[in-house]
Amino acid sequence: MTSFFCMEIIVKVTANGFLINGPKSFMRDFWNCLDFFIVGVAITSLVASDVNLGVFKILRIGKLFRPLRVLSRNEGLKISIQALVVSIPAMLRLLMIVMLFYIIFAVMGINLFKGQLQHCNMSAVTLTKTQ
């Protein structure tokens, strides 16, 4: 499977250029960079499969990124991911406001219930002996 992806990259680089051949160059698109990284990690892990170095074991984790190649093929998923990335700053601001309210109510709860939960009230419990 990696060989097909490698051939695809070679065809795209041949058609559009690698980096400096204008705005349609292969490495000027984020999704092509992602494909290049994933295929590079896959090739490195194939070449270094016999070597037991820790660095190459870490690179094998890159195989987890293979499903991300689907994102570069589906335009709808690309738009969804880009919209999610654009909305992250607004979500972080909202999270900060929610955390502020959480802290305020936590402090209020501590002040309201302080000292009331330090002992056990066993008068409401009746104990019966079973045989």
N, C-alpha and C positions, 0 to 999 in steps of 0.2 A: 504494500500500500504506500509505503514511503517513497518507493521509486516513481509511482504515478504523480505524487505531489512534487517530487523533485523535478520531474519532466515538465510539469505545469509551470514551475518557477522558471526553468530554463527557457521555455517558450515565451513567457511574459517578459523576461529580461531581454531576450533577443528582439522581441517586437517593440518594446517601449524604452529600452535602455535601463541601466541599473539605478543610477542616481542623478546624473547631470545632464540628461537628455531632455529636459523640459518638464512641464508640469505633469505629464503622464508617466514619468519615470516610475519604475517599480517600487523603489524605497520611499517615495513621496506619499504613498497611501498607507495609513495606519494598519489597515487590514492585511495588506501585503507584507508589512513588517512583521505582523503577528504570524502570518503563514511562514515567513522566512525563519523566524525564531523557532517555531514548533518543528519545522522540518530539520533545521540545524541541530536541535536537541535530539531528535529521533535518529539522525545520521550519526551523531556523536555517540549515542548510547549503543547503536548497532556496532560501530567500529570498536568501541571500548567494552564490549560485553564480556570479553575474556579477562579484562584487567579488573582487579579488585581494589582499585583506589577509591577512597572515600569521595573524592571530587566527582568521579564518574557515577557513583551511586546517587549522588545528589542530582546530577543531570538526568538520571532516569526518571526522576519525579516529573520531569518535563513531559513525559508521556500523558500525564493527566490533562495537559492542555490540548490534546488532539481534538476533543469535542468542540473546542473553540473555533475550529476551522469551519464549522457549520455556520457560524456567525458571519464569516466573510462571504458566504455564498447566498445568504438570504437577506434581501434588501430590507424587508420588514423588521427583521431582528436587528439589523444595523441601526435603523431609525429608533427602535425601542431602546437599545443600549445607549445611543447618543443622547436621547431624551433623559434617560436615567442619570447619566453622567452630568448633564447640564443641571439637573434638579438637585444634585447632591448638596451644593452650598445652601440652598433654601431649606432643605431638610435638616441640615446641621444647625441652622439658626433656629428652626422650630424645636429641635431637640434641646437646644440650650434653654429656651423659654420653658419647656416642659420640665427640665431638670431643676430650674429655678423654683417653679411651683412645688415640685416634689420636695425640695429641700425646705422650703417655707413650711409646708404642711408637716414634714417630719419633725421640725423643731417645735411647731405648735403641739403636735402629739406628745412629744417628750415632756414638754412643760405641763400639758394637761393631765397626763397619767403618771407623772413622777411620784414615786413613793407609794403608789396604790397597788402595785403588783409585786411587792416584795415579800408578802406572806401568803400562806395558803389558808383559805377559808374552808375548813372541813365541816362546819355546822350544817351545811346543806346536804351532806352525804351521810347516809345511814349504812352502817356496816352490819351485815348478818353473817352468822357463822354457818357454814355448810358442812355436811358430813361426808 
